[in-house]
Amino acid sequence: MHCTKCSESSKYSVDSCAINRVLSIFGKKWAMPILLEMKLVNKSIRFNKLQARLYPITPKVLSTRLREFEETDLVKKNVISEMPVPEVEYELTKDALEVVDIIAKLTDWSTSKQKPVCATMQNYFRKN
């Protein structure tokens, strides 16, 4: 398959560029928990409140991920007031809501497979 975005060609039928783009956004530390938590809130949320809900995330990581999500149109930043201290809220975009549903399904799948996978791993390590 040939990737039209990066001129990579691959002998596989999977578009590795597409996978890399997905991982570059959602594979970063705290990315999926942030989006899932924002979906649970189901309305715009202030930075400090989101940080508290995601304890022990650091302010630096949260602000970095939110900025990245803004750049990829997954999160919209709403400035409420400028004075005396800027107040902003963040909300998921339509695109983000679609993606979060997929992430939630992956999470459900992972949870349903957790016990069988753990049991298989334990059996493997007992034998070896």
C-alpha positions as CSV (number, residue, x, y, z in Angstrom):
1,M,0.0,0.0,0.0
2,H,1.2,3.5,-0.8
3,C,0.8,6.4,1.7
4,T,-0.2,9.5,-0.2
5,K,0.7,11.7,2.8
6,C,4.3,10.8,3.3
7,S,5.3,8.9,0.1
8,E,6.0,5.8,2.1
9,S,5.2,2.5,0.4
10,S,4.6,-0.7,2.3
11,K,4.2,-4.3,1.4
12,Y,1.4,-4.5,3.9
13,S,-2.2,-3.7,3.3
14,V,-2.3,-1.5,6.4
15,D,-1.7,2.2,6.0
16,S,1.1,2.6,8.5
17,C,1.0,6.4,8.2
18,A,-2.7,6.4,9.4
19,I,-1.8,4.2,12.3
20,N,1.2,6.4,13.2
21,R,-1.1,9.5,13.0
22,V,-3.6,7.9,15.4
23,L,-0.8,6.9,17.8
24,S,0.8,10.3,17.7
25,I,-2.4,11.8,19.0
26,F,-3.9,9.1,21.2
27,G,-0.9,7.1,22.2
28,K,0.6,9.8,24.4
29,K,0.5,9.7,28.2
30,W,-2.9,10.7,29.6
31,A,-4.4,11.4,26.2
32,M,-7.2,8.8,26.3
33,P,-8.1,9.3,30.0
34,I,-8.4,13.1,29.4
35,L,-10.8,12.6,26.5
36,L,-12.8,9.9,28.4
37,E,-13.1,12.1,31.4
38,M,-14.3,15.1,29.4
39,K,-16.9,12.9,27.8
40,L,-18.1,11.8,31.2
41,V,-18.5,15.4,32.3
42,N,-20.5,16.0,29.1
43,K,-20.1,19.7,29.2
44,S,-17.3,22.3,29.2
45,I,-15.0,22.1,32.1
46,R,-12.4,24.3,33.7
47,F,-8.7,23.3,33.8
48,N,-8.5,22.9,37.6
49,K,-11.6,20.8,37.8
50,L,-10.4,18.6,35.0
51,Q,-7.0,18.2,36.7
52,A,-8.7,17.3,40.0
53,R,-10.8,14.6,38.3
54,L,-7.6,13.2,36.6
55,Y,-5.5,13.1,39.8
56,P,-2.4,12.6,39.7
57,I,-1.9,14.2,36.3
58,T,0.4,17.2,36.4
59,P,-0.6,20.7,35.2
60,K,2.2,20.5,32.6
61,V,1.0,17.3,31.0
62,L,-2.7,18.3,31.1
63,S,-2.0,21.7,29.4
64,T,0.3,20.0,26.8
65,R,-2.4,17.4,25.9
66,L,-5.2,20.0,25.8
67,R,-3.1,22.2,23.5
68,E,-2.4,19.2,21.2
69,F,-6.1,18.4,21.2
70,E,-6.9,22.0,20.3
71,E,-4.4,21.8,17.4
72,T,-6.1,18.7,16.1
73,D,-9.6,20.1,16.5
74,L,-10.6,17.6,19.2
75,V,-11.0,20.2,22.0
76,K,-12.3,23.7,21.9
77,K,-11.0,26.3,24.3
78,N,-13.5,28.9,25.4
79,V,-12.2,32.1,27.0
80,I,-14.7,33.2,29.6
81,S,-13.0,36.3,31.0
82,E,-9.7,38.0,30.6
83,M,-9.6,40.0,33.8
84,P,-8.2,39.8,36.4
85,V,-7.1,36.3,35.6
86,P,-7.9,34.5,32.3
87,E,-10.6,31.9,32.8
88,V,-11.1,29.2,30.2
89,E,-13.2,26.2,29.8
90,Y,-12.5,23.2,27.5
91,E,-15.1,21.1,25.6
92,L,-14.9,18.2,23.2
93,T,-15.7,18.8,19.5
94,K,-18.0,16.6,17.4
95,D,-14.9,14.8,16.1
96,A,-13.7,14.1,19.6
97,L,-17.1,12.7,20.6
98,E,-16.8,10.2,17.7
99,V,-13.3,9.2,18.7
100,V,-14.2,8.9,22.4
101,D,-16.9,6.4,21.5
102,I,-14.3,4.3,19.8
103,I,-11.9,4.6,22.7
104,A,-14.7,3.6,25.1
105,K,-15.4,0.5,23.0
106,L,-11.6,-0.3,23.1
107,T,-11.7,0.1,26.8
108,D,-14.7,-2.2,27.2
109,W,-13.0,-4.8,25.0
110,S,-9.8,-4.6,27.1
111,T,-11.8,-5.0,30.3
112,S,-13.6,-8.0,29.0
113,K,-10.4,-9.6,27.9
114,Q,-8.4,-8.8,31.0
115,K,-9.1,-11.9,33.0
116,P,-8.5,-14.4,30.2
117,V,-5.3,-12.7,29.1
118,C,-4.0,-12.5,32.7
119,A,-4.9,-16.2,33.3
120,T,-3.1,-17.1,30.0
121,M,0.0,-15.1,31.0
122,Q,0.0,-16.7,34.5
123,N,-0.1,-20.2,33.0
124,Y,2.7,-19.3,30.6
125,F,4.9,-18.0,33.4
126,R,4.2,-21.0,35.6
127,K,5.3,-23.3,32.8
128,N,8.5,-21.3,31.9
